[in-house]
Amino acid sequence: MNIDSLRAQCGGPRDGALLRLTLSNALLDAGDAAAAVVELRQALAFDPAYSAAWKGLGKALLATADEAGAADAWQRGIDAARQRGDKQAEKEMAVFLRRLEKT
C-alpha cells in the first residue's frame, strides 16, 4: 500500500496500532523518519505495550539522530516485550541497544 492510501484510513474504523505501524514503515522506506516517529507515537497511543511499535520507534528516532530517544524507546520496548512474552522482539531490541551503547 502506498502512503496516501494508508493515511486515508487514519481516523476511520480501521485506525489502530497496526495501521500506524504499517504507515510508519512506509514512511521510513520513503526516507521520512520524522513523520514515521509521529505515526509510531500514535501507534503506541493505541497500544502502549506494542513491542513492534517500540522497536520501530527506536529505529525511526535513530534515523533522526536522536540516539537518547532511540535508547529509551528500545528499553521501553524490551519492557513491553517481556510483559507480552515476545522473546524475539525483546532479543532484537536488546541487540539494537547494545550496538547503540557501543557507538
C-alpha positions as CSV (number, residue, x, y, z in Angstrom):
1,M,0.0,0.0,0.0
2,N,1.1,3.5,-0.6
3,I,1.4,6.2,2.0
4,D,-1.6,8.2,0.7
5,S,-3.9,5.2,0.9
6,L,-2.7,4.4,4.4
7,R,-3.2,7.9,5.6
8,A,-6.7,7.9,4.1
9,Q,-7.6,5.1,6.6
10,C,-6.3,7.0,9.6
11,G,-9.2,8.3,11.8
12,G,-11.5,5.7,10.3
13,P,-12.8,2.4,11.6
14,R,-9.6,0.5,10.7
15,D,-7.4,3.0,12.5
16,G,-5.2,1.4,15.2
17,A,-1.7,0.4,16.2
18,L,-1.2,-1.9,13.2
19,L,-2.3,0.7,10.6
20,R,0.0,3.3,12.2
21,L,2.9,0.8,12.3
22,T,2.4,0.0,8.6
23,L,2.2,3.7,7.7
24,S,5.4,4.4,9.7
25,N,7.2,1.6,7.9
26,A,6.2,3.1,4.5
27,L,7.3,6.5,5.7
28,L,10.7,5.1,6.8
29,D,11.1,3.3,3.5
30,A,10.4,6.7,1.8
31,G,13.1,8.4,3.9
32,D,10.7,10.4,6.1
33,A,11.8,9.3,9.6
34,A,10.3,12.3,11.3
35,A,6.8,11.5,10.0
36,A,7.4,7.9,10.9
37,V,8.1,8.9,14.5
38,V,4.8,10.7,14.7
39,E,2.9,7.7,13.4
40,L,4.7,5.3,15.8
41,R,3.9,7.5,18.7
42,Q,0.2,7.3,17.6
43,A,0.5,3.5,17.3
44,L,1.7,3.5,20.9
45,A,-1.2,5.7,22.0
46,F,-3.4,2.9,20.7
47,D,-1.4,0.2,22.3
48,P,1.4,1.2,24.8
49,A,2.5,-2.5,25.0
50,Y,3.0,-3.0,21.2
51,S,6.6,-4.1,21.1
52,A,6.9,-3.8,17.3
53,A,6.0,-0.2,17.5
54,W,8.6,0.4,20.2
55,K,11.2,-1.3,18.0
56,G,10.2,0.8,15.0
57,L,10.2,4.0,17.1
58,G,13.7,3.3,18.2
59,K,14.8,2.8,14.5
60,A,13.0,6.0,13.4
61,L,14.4,8.0,16.2
62,L,17.9,6.8,15.4
63,A,17.3,7.8,11.8
64,T,16.6,11.3,13.1
65,A,19.8,11.3,15.1
66,D,18.0,11.1,18.4
67,E,20.2,8.4,20.0
68,A,18.9,9.0,23.5
69,G,15.3,8.8,22.3
70,A,16.1,5.6,20.4
71,A,17.7,4.0,23.5
72,D,14.7,5.0,25.6
73,A,12.3,3.6,23.1
74,W,14.1,0.3,22.9
75,Q,14.3,0.0,26.6
76,R,10.6,0.6,26.9
77,G,10.1,-1.9,24.1
78,I,12.1,-4.5,25.9
79,D,9.8,-4.0,29.0
80,A,6.7,-4.2,26.8
81,A,8.0,-7.4,25.1
82,R,8.7,-9.0,28.4
83,Q,5.2,-8.2,29.6
84,R,3.7,-9.9,26.5
85,G,6.2,-12.8,26.4
86,D,7.5,-11.6,23.0
87,K,11.0,-13.1,23.3
88,Q,12.1,-12.4,19.7
89,A,11.3,-8.7,19.9
90,E,13.0,-8.5,23.3
91,K,16.2,-10.0,21.9
92,E,16.2,-7.8,18.8
93,M,15.8,-4.6,20.8
94,A,18.5,-5.7,23.3
95,V,20.9,-6.2,20.3
96,F,20.0,-2.7,19.0
97,L,20.5,-1.2,22.4
98,R,23.9,-2.8,22.8
99,R,25.0,-1.7,19.4
100,L,23.9,1.9,20.2
101,E,25.8,1.9,23.5
102,K,29.0,0.8,21.7
103,T,29.0,3.8,19.4
